[in-house]
Amino acid sequence: MDKSSVSIFRQKKFLLPFLSAAIAMLMGALIFILPPPLSAQLHETTADQYHSVTVTPEVTVELDERSAITVTNSEPPSVELLMGNVFFDRKNTSVDAQKLEITVGDVRFLDMGASFSLEMLRNGGSIAITNGQIEMNIGGQSRLINAGQRIDFDNKRVIDESSIVGLNIASWRR
C-alpha cells in the first residue's frame, strides 16, 4: 500500500465524524439564534398605570392598575386573568363575532360577543356584563350570563348574583 492511498483512507475515516460534529454545532447555534414563536404574551400594569391590549381586531382589553393577563395565539384566542381588574371591550357584538376564551382560576368563560368587566379576587372573582352574553363554565356546570348581570364566584360555585347598572361596571375606566 503506498503512502497516498493510506493518506486518503485516513482523510475519509475522519471526514464523517467531522461533518457530523459540524452539523450538530450548526443546529445548536440555530436554536439560540432563532427564538421559538411566542405562544403566550404577558401584559401587566403597576400602580397608577393603565394599559390597553388588542387581542383581536374586534376585542380590546383594558387593564386597571396592578393587573396582569396572558394572551395566547391559539384559535380561539385565549386570555387568562392572573390578577386585578380588566374590561373586555368588543366592537362587534353580533352572534357571528369571533369567540374568545377567558380563564380565571378554575373558571372558564366563553365570550360570544359581549363587553364586560372581570375582576380576580382571592379565591375566585366577579364578572359584570355591559352588553351581550357570556357562557360561564364552573364546577362542571355551564350557564349563560346576560347584560346587566353581575356574578360573584369562587373556583367551584356561584356565590352571588345581582343586577347592575352600566355605570357601575368598571368604574375605574371613567
C-alpha positions as CSV (number, residue, x, y, z in Angstrom):
1,M,0.0,0.0,0.0
2,D,1.5,3.3,-1.0
3,K,1.5,6.4,1.2
4,S,-1.1,8.4,-0.9
5,S,-3.7,5.6,-0.5
6,V,-3.1,5.5,3.2
7,S,-3.5,9.3,3.5
8,I,-6.8,9.3,1.5
9,F,-8.1,6.4,3.7
10,R,-7.3,8.5,6.9
11,Q,-9.0,11.6,5.5
12,K,-12.2,9.6,4.7
13,K,-12.1,8.0,8.1
14,F,-12.2,11.4,9.8
15,L,-14.5,13.1,7.3
16,L,-17.8,11.6,8.5
17,P,-17.3,12.3,12.3
18,F,-16.1,15.8,11.5
19,L,-19.1,16.6,9.3
20,S,-21.5,15.1,11.9
21,A,-20.0,17.3,14.6
22,A,-20.1,20.4,12.4
23,I,-23.8,19.8,11.6
24,A,-24.6,19.3,15.3
25,M,-22.9,22.5,16.2
26,L,-24.7,24.4,13.4
27,M,-28.1,23.1,14.6
28,G,-27.2,24.1,18.2
29,A,-26.3,27.6,17.1
30,L,-29.6,27.9,15.2
31,I,-31.6,27.0,18.3
32,F,-30.0,30.0,20.1
33,I,-30.2,32.4,17.1
34,L,-33.8,31.7,16.0
35,P,-36.1,32.0,19.0
36,P,-39.3,29.9,19.2
37,P,-42.6,31.6,18.4
38,L,-44.3,33.2,21.3
39,S,-47.3,31.1,22.3
40,A,-48.4,33.4,25.2
41,Q,-47.7,37.1,25.9
42,L,-47.8,38.6,29.4
43,H,-49.3,42.1,29.9
44,E,-49.2,43.7,33.3
45,T,-49.6,47.1,34.9
46,T,-48.2,48.7,38.1
47,A,-49.6,51.3,40.4
48,D,-51.1,54.3,38.7
49,Q,-50.6,52.6,35.3
50,Y,-53.4,51.6,32.9
51,H,-52.8,49.6,29.7
52,S,-54.9,48.6,26.6
53,V,-54.2,45.4,24.7
54,T,-55.7,44.5,21.3
55,V,-56.4,40.7,21.5
56,T,-58.2,40.5,18.1
57,P,-59.3,43.3,15.7
58,E,-62.7,43.2,17.4
59,V,-61.6,42.9,21.1
60,T,-59.6,45.3,23.2
61,V,-58.7,44.5,26.8
62,E,-58.2,47.4,29.2
63,L,-56.1,46.7,32.3
64,D,-56.7,48.5,35.6
65,E,-53.7,49.3,37.8
66,R,-51.9,46.3,39.3
67,S,-53.4,43.9,36.8
68,A,-51.9,41.1,34.7
69,I,-53.2,38.9,31.9
70,T,-51.7,36.4,29.4
71,V,-52.8,36.2,25.8
72,T,-52.3,33.1,23.7
73,N,-52.1,33.0,19.9
74,S,-54.4,29.9,19.8
75,E,-57.7,29.5,18.0
76,P,-60.0,30.8,19.5
77,P,-57.7,33.3,21.2
78,S,-57.4,32.7,25.0
79,V,-56.9,35.2,27.8
80,E,-56.0,34.3,31.4
81,L,-56.6,36.9,34.1
82,L,-53.7,36.5,36.6
83,M,-54.6,39.4,38.9
84,G,-56.5,42.7,39.1
85,N,-59.4,44.1,37.0
86,V,-59.9,44.1,33.3
87,F,-62.5,45.3,30.9
88,F,-63.2,43.5,27.6
89,D,-64.5,46.0,25.0
90,R,-65.9,44.3,21.9
91,K,-66.6,46.4,18.8
92,N,-68.7,43.7,17.1
93,T,-71.3,42.2,19.4
94,S,-73.1,40.1,16.8
95,V,-73.6,36.4,17.1
96,D,-71.1,35.8,14.3
97,A,-68.3,37.5,16.1
98,Q,-65.1,35.5,16.8
99,K,-65.3,33.7,20.1
100,L,-62.8,34.4,22.9
101,E,-62.0,32.1,25.8
102,I,-61.2,33.7,29.2
103,T,-59.9,31.8,32.3
104,V,-59.9,33.0,35.9
105,G,-58.5,30.3,38.2
106,D,-60.6,27.1,37.5
107,V,-63.5,29.1,35.9
108,R,-63.7,29.4,32.2
109,F,-65.8,31.9,30.2
110,L,-66.6,31.8,26.5
111,D,-67.3,35.3,25.2
112,M,-69.9,35.2,22.5
113,G,-69.9,38.9,21.6
114,A,-70.1,40.8,24.8
115,S,-68.4,43.8,26.6
116,F,-67.8,43.1,30.2
117,S,-65.7,43.7,33.3
118,L,-63.8,40.9,35.1
119,E,-62.2,41.1,38.5
120,M,-60.0,38.5,40.1
121,L,-60.3,38.1,43.9
122,R,-58.5,35.8,46.4
123,N,-60.3,32.5,45.6
124,G,-62.5,33.5,42.6
125,G,-63.7,36.7,41.0
126,S,-66.6,38.8,39.8
127,I,-68.0,39.4,36.3
128,A,-70.3,42.2,35.2
129,I,-71.7,42.4,31.7
130,T,-72.4,45.6,29.9
131,N,-73.9,44.1,26.7
132,G,-74.1,40.7,25.0
133,Q,-73.9,37.3,26.5
134,I,-71.2,35.1,28.2
135,E,-71.1,31.4,28.8
136,M,-69.7,30.5,32.2
137,N,-68.3,27.0,33.0
138,I,-67.8,26.5,36.7
139,G,-67.6,23.3,38.7
140,G,-68.8,21.1,35.8
141,Q,-71.8,23.3,35.1
142,S,-72.4,25.7,32.3
143,R,-74.7,28.8,32.4
144,L,-75.4,31.9,30.3
145,I,-74.9,35.4,31.8
146,N,-76.8,38.2,30.2
147,A,-76.2,42.0,30.0
148,G,-76.9,43.8,33.3
149,Q,-75.9,40.9,35.5
150,R,-73.1,40.7,38.0
151,I,-71.9,37.2,39.2
152,D,-69.5,36.7,42.1
153,F,-67.9,33.3,42.1
154,D,-65.2,31.1,43.6
155,N,-63.4,28.3,41.9
156,K,-66.3,25.8,42.4
157,R,-69.6,27.7,42.5
158,V,-71.5,30.9,42.1
159,I,-71.6,32.9,45.4
160,D,-73.9,35.8,44.5
161,E,-75.9,37.0,41.5
162,S,-77.3,40.5,41.1
163,S,-78.4,43.1,38.6
164,I,-76.1,46.0,37.9
165,V,-76.3,49.3,36.1
166,G,-73.9,50.0,33.2
167,L,-72.3,53.0,35.0
168,N,-71.1,50.7,37.9
169,I,-69.3,48.3,35.5
170,A,-65.6,49.0,35.5
171,S,-65.9,52.5,37.1
172,W,-62.1,52.8,37.1
173,R,-62.3,53.3,33.3
174,R,-64.0,56.7,33.6
